[in-house]
Amino acid sequence: MSALEEATRMRKERLREMLAAQRKTDNESTDVAAMPSTTGELTDSVPTVEASVSGIVEETLATQREEAQRTDVDIASIAPKRANWDLKRDLQKKLDTLKPLNDAAVADLIRKRVQASNGTEGLADAVEAHMRSSQV
């Protein structure tokens, strides 16, 4: 039985007890001997609603405090799904400005290699040579 089902069962039992106590007090209050005096003061023999409910309220609060202390916080539930998303967001602006500069530098290197070969190699051979050198 899960903790929620157990708490539900306990709450239902407490409500039944409270209802039975209330019915008992209703039956006692209809008796003439248990009626309050004419001065407006309640006698000690007649329990008040607050007195009959106070124990139940204290028990409920105590069980809720215990349950709150027992529940462990799962780190995965509070950790972000993507841990680096804010870093990538901040760096994306800089990467966007560097990409055209990088492409221009690569094109310049290819041009220099083609010029250094004095036209003996074709452009395709120069690009393939660049690709081989960049993979290493």
C-alpha positions as CSV (number, residue, x, y, z in Angstrom):
1,M,0.0,0.0,0.0
2,S,1.5,3.3,-1.0
3,A,1.9,6.2,1.4
4,L,-0.9,8.2,-0.2
5,E,-3.3,5.2,0.2
6,E,-2.3,4.8,3.8
7,A,-2.8,8.5,4.5
8,T,-6.2,8.3,2.8
9,R,-7.2,5.3,4.9
10,M,-6.1,7.0,8.1
11,R,-7.9,10.2,7.3
12,K,-11.1,8.2,6.6
13,E,-10.8,6.5,10.0
14,R,-10.3,9.8,11.8
15,L,-13.3,11.3,10.0
16,R,-15.5,8.3,11.1
17,E,-14.3,8.7,14.7
18,M,-15.0,12.4,14.6
19,L,-18.5,11.8,13.2
20,A,-19.2,9.2,15.9
21,A,-18.0,11.6,18.6
22,Q,-20.2,14.3,17.1
23,R,-23.2,12.0,17.1
24,K,-22.5,11.0,20.7
25,T,-22.3,14.7,21.8
26,D,-25.5,15.5,19.9
27,N,-27.3,12.7,21.7
28,E,-25.9,13.9,25.1
29,S,-26.8,17.5,24.4
30,T,-30.5,16.6,23.9
31,D,-30.7,15.3,27.4
32,V,-32.0,17.8,29.9
33,A,-29.3,17.1,32.5
34,A,-26.5,17.9,30.0
35,M,-28.0,21.2,28.9
36,P,-26.0,24.3,29.7
37,S,-27.1,26.4,32.6
38,T,-29.3,29.4,32.1
39,T,-26.4,31.7,33.0
40,G,-24.9,31.0,29.5
41,E,-21.9,29.1,30.8
42,L,-21.2,25.6,29.5
43,T,-20.7,22.9,32.0
44,D,-17.5,20.7,32.0
45,S,-19.5,17.6,31.2
46,V,-20.4,18.9,27.7
47,P,-17.4,18.7,25.4
48,T,-17.0,21.4,22.8
49,V,-16.4,20.9,19.2
50,E,-12.9,22.4,19.6
51,A,-12.0,19.9,22.3
52,S,-13.2,16.9,20.3
53,V,-11.4,18.0,17.1
54,S,-8.1,19.3,18.7
55,G,-6.6,15.9,19.1
56,I,-7.4,14.9,15.6
57,V,-6.0,18.1,14.2
58,E,-2.7,17.6,16.1
59,E,-2.4,14.1,14.9
60,T,-3.0,15.2,11.3
61,L,-0.4,17.9,11.5
62,A,2.1,15.6,13.1
63,T,1.7,13.0,10.3
64,Q,2.0,15.7,7.6
65,R,5.2,16.9,9.2
66,E,6.6,13.4,9.3
67,E,5.7,12.8,5.7
68,A,7.3,16.1,4.6
69,Q,10.5,15.1,6.4
70,R,10.5,11.5,4.9
71,T,10.2,12.6,1.3
72,D,13.5,12.8,-0.3
73,V,14.2,15.4,-3.0
74,D,15.2,13.8,-6.2
75,I,18.1,15.8,-7.7
76,A,17.1,14.7,-11.3
77,S,13.7,16.3,-10.8
78,I,15.1,19.8,-10.0
79,A,18.2,19.7,-12.3
80,P,17.7,21.3,-15.7
81,K,17.2,18.9,-18.7
82,R,20.0,20.5,-20.7
83,A,22.8,21.6,-18.4
84,N,24.8,23.7,-20.9
85,W,21.9,25.4,-22.7
86,D,22.7,28.8,-21.1
87,L,26.4,28.5,-22.0
88,K,25.6,27.6,-25.6
89,R,23.2,30.6,-25.8
90,D,25.9,33.0,-24.6
91,L,28.5,31.6,-26.9
92,Q,26.3,31.4,-30.0
93,K,26.6,35.2,-30.6
94,K,30.4,35.0,-30.6
95,L,30.4,31.9,-32.8
96,D,28.1,33.6,-35.3
97,T,30.6,36.4,-35.7
98,L,33.6,34.0,-36.0
99,K,32.1,31.7,-38.6
100,P,32.5,34.1,-41.6
101,L,36.0,35.0,-40.5
102,N,36.9,31.3,-40.3
103,D,35.4,30.6,-43.7
104,A,37.4,33.5,-45.2
105,A,40.6,32.3,-43.6
106,V,40.1,28.8,-45.0
107,A,39.4,30.2,-48.5
108,D,42.5,32.4,-48.2
109,L,44.6,29.3,-47.3
110,I,43.3,27.4,-50.3
111,R,44.1,30.4,-52.5
112,K,47.6,30.6,-51.2
113,R,48.2,26.8,-51.8
114,V,46.9,27.1,-55.3
115,Q,49.2,30.1,-56.0
116,A,52.1,28.3,-54.4
117,S,51.7,25.3,-56.7
118,N,52.1,27.7,-59.7
119,G,49.1,26.3,-61.5
120,T,50.6,22.7,-61.8
121,E,47.8,21.4,-59.6
122,G,44.2,21.8,-60.3
123,L,41.8,23.5,-57.8
124,A,40.2,20.1,-56.9
125,D,43.6,18.7,-56.0
126,A,44.3,21.7,-53.8
127,V,41.0,21.3,-52.0
128,E,41.7,17.6,-51.5
129,A,45.1,18.3,-50.1
130,H,43.6,20.8,-47.7
131,M,41.0,18.3,-46.6
132,R,43.7,15.7,-45.9
133,S,45.8,18.1,-43.9
134,S,42.8,19.3,-41.9
135,Q,41.8,15.7,-41.0
136,V,45.2,15.0,-39.5
